[in-house]
Amino acid sequence: MLWAWPAPARPTTVTLAGVLQATGKRSLGSSRRGPGSRRRVAVILGGPALFLLGRATFEYQVFSRISLSRPGGLLALLAIAPGVIFLPPVFTELGAALVLAGVAITDTRRSWGRPPEAPLPPH
């Protein structure tokens, strides 16, 4: 259903869903101790994953390319998911924050000292 929307609305909607997913994770319980459940890990890591997916879609719509840091961040989130199931949720949140920080640092290093890119839509 989302892909039936006009193209400019898709990346914003997916990014917004990621932000809402990340802020809504408090509804799963406020306990930060004990091992996390699969559901909790999916919600905690799902927000940043949706954000990266929305940002990649936006980047493609505006610049006709996707930075390697976006799929790399998604793969990193998938890679840490099995390990953090057995840890308290605070470590899941820390892992997600470190992955997003890595994506931000990579993007900053790539664009450092360069002029802003001009939009180049794919159509």
C-alpha positions in Angstrom: 0.0 0.0 0.0 2.8 2.4 0.8 4.3 2.0 -2.7 1.0 3.2 -4.2 1.6 6.6 -2.7 3.3 9.4 -4.8 7.1 8.9 -5.0 8.0 12.0 -2.9 5.9 10.9 0.0 7.4 7.4 0.3 10.8 8.3 1.9 9.3 10.7 4.3 6.7 8.2 5.4 9.2 5.4 5.9 11.6 7.7 7.8 8.7 9.0 10.0 7.7 5.4 10.7 11.2 4.6 11.9 11.2 7.6 14.2 7.8 6.7 15.6 8.9 3.0 16.0 11.9 4.1 18.0 9.9 6.5 20.3 7.1 4.0 20.7 9.3 1.2 22.1 8.5 2.2 25.7 5.1 0.5 25.3 6.8 -2.9 25.6 7.7 -2.4 29.2 9.9 -0.1 31.2 12.2 -2.8 32.6 15.8 -2.3 31.5 17.1 -5.3 33.3 17.2 -8.9 32.4 17.4 -10.4 28.9 15.4 -8.9 26.1 12.8 -10.7 24.2 12.9 -11.2 20.5 9.9 -8.8 20.2 11.7 -6.1 22.2 14.9 -6.5 20.1 12.9 -6.3 16.9 11.2 -3.1 18.1 14.4 -1.5 19.3 16.4 -2.3 16.2 13.4 -1.9 13.9 13.2 1.9 14.4 16.7 2.6 13.3 16.3 0.1 10.4 13.2 1.8 9.1 15.0 5.2 9.5 17.9 4.0 7.4 15.6 2.5 4.8 13.6 5.8 4.6 16.8 7.8 4.3 18.2 5.5 1.6 14.9 5.9 -0.3 15.0 9.7 0.1 18.6 9.8 -1.0 17.8 7.8 -4.2 14.8 10.0 -5.0 16.9 13.2 -4.6 20.4 12.2 -5.7 19.9 9.0 -7.8 22.3 7.1 -5.6 22.4 5.3 -2.2 25.4 5.7 0.0 27.1 2.4 1.0 26.7 3.4 4.7 22.9 2.9 4.5 22.8 -0.8 3.5 25.9 -1.3 5.7 24.0 0.1 8.7 21.1 -2.2 7.9 23.4 -5.2 7.7 25.1 -4.1 11.0 21.7 -3.9 12.7 20.9 -7.4 11.5 24.3 -8.7 12.6 23.9 -7.5 16.2 20.3 -8.7 16.6 21.0 -12.4 17.5 23.6 -11.4 20.1 21.6 -8.8 22.0 18.6 -11.1 22.6 20.4 -12.5 25.6 21.5 -9.1 26.9 19.5 -6.4 28.8 17.7 -3.9 26.5 20.1 -1.1 27.3 22.8 -3.0 25.3 20.4 -3.3 22.3 19.8 0.4 22.4 23.6 1.0 22.7 24.2 -1.2 19.7 21.6 0.7 17.6 23.1 4.0 18.7 26.6 2.9 17.7 25.4 1.7 14.3 23.7 5.0 13.6 26.7 6.9 14.9 28.9 4.9 12.5 26.6 5.8 9.6 26.7 9.5 10.5 30.5 9.5 10.8 30.9 7.7 7.5 28.6 10.3 5.8 30.5 13.2 7.4 33.9 11.8 6.3 32.6 11.3 2.8 31.2 14.9 2.4 33.9 16.7 4.4 35.4 19.6 2.5 33.1 19.1 -0.5 30.5 21.6 -1.8 26.9 20.5 -1.3 25.6 18.2 -3.9 23.1 19.4 -6.5 19.9 17.3 -6.7 19.8 14.9 -9.6 16.4 13.0 -9.5 16.4 9.6 -11.3 13.5 10.5 -13.6 
